[in-house]
Amino acid sequence: MSIALVTGASSGIGFEFCWQLADLAYDIVAVSNRPDDLQRCAAEIENRWGVKVTTYCLDLASADAAEKLLAFVDEKDLIPEIVINNAGIFDFKRVAHMPPAHIDAYIDLHMRTMTHICRLFGGLMSANGGGCILNMSSMSCWMPMPGIAMYSATKAYIRAFSRAFRIEMKDYDVSVTVACPGGIATDLFGLPKRLQRLGTKVGALYTPQKFVRKALKRTLAGKAQYINGVMNRLAIPAVASLPEWARVLIRKKLLDRIDR
């Protein structure tokens, strides 16, 4: 039986990755810092698909998270063929109002742990016949906007790292894909359910199911990058080239009213 490892697996896109990978007959290693949600999700997946779900409750922002994760799969004799670095955080707040620990969490979770998971599990895969890594960036990696400075900057790192790491791993039969989604109808961004439903109805948001299905297809096909939706791809150069006065206006009209 093939094995897939998913971080941030207990909700949202992470859970959907686990669900669809189980549908493809993968056993799952589900990693999250929410033990109750992990157990619930594991039970749902096992009952529906009949695969084995191994859960590991881990704070992925901790200094030795990647090493602990590798030790866990080694102890359980689990060798993933797919690793999905999905765990992430988001809030809309100016950097000056963030506690230092929160800034560190962005850096540790999105950058340090993701990098070490790629390094360690890329080595494990290369020693066992190859595999696939999918790293979750964001369309915001092209959008240095006020209020999401830490989010967009660390997601930009994920994209740049993934594109370079992909080339480094080509000779080892390890494929690295980066996904840069636009809006997805999950709770990550704090949107009420009614707005999530409206967004998907008018095409402004993708459902997690649709996004994951297409992201997995491209990952398993060994593609370098996936951006969901034609409109998102067209919007990247337009938003990325916004002049500074427009970004100041966004700050005054939106960030200054929310982050007080």
Sequence and secondary structure as in RCSB ss.txt:
>XXXX:A:sequence
MSIALVTGASSGIGFEFCWQLADLAYDIVAVSNRPDDLQRCAAEIENRWGVKVTTYCLDLASADAAEKLLAFVDE
KDLIPEIVINNAGIFDFKRVAHMPPAHIDAYIDLHMRTMTHICRLFGGLMSANGGGCILNMSSMSCWMPMPGIAM
YSATKAYIRAFSRAFRIEMKDYDVSVTVACPGGIATDLFGLPKRLQRLGTKVGALYTPQKFVRKALKRTLAGKAQ
YINGVMNRLAIPAVASLPEWARVLIRKKLLDRIDR
>XXXX:A:secstr
  EEEEESTTSHHHHHHHHHHHHTT EEEEEES HHHHHHHHHHHHHHH   EEEEE  TTSTTHHHHHHHHHHH
TT   SEEEE         GGGS HHHHHHHHIIIIIIHHHHHHHHHHHHHTTT EEEEEE  GGGG   TT HH
HHHHHHHHHHHHHHHHHHHGGGTEEEEEE    BSSSTT   HHHHHHHHHHTSSB HHHHHHHHHHHHHTT SE
E   HHHHHHHHHHHT  HHHHHHHIIIIIHHH  
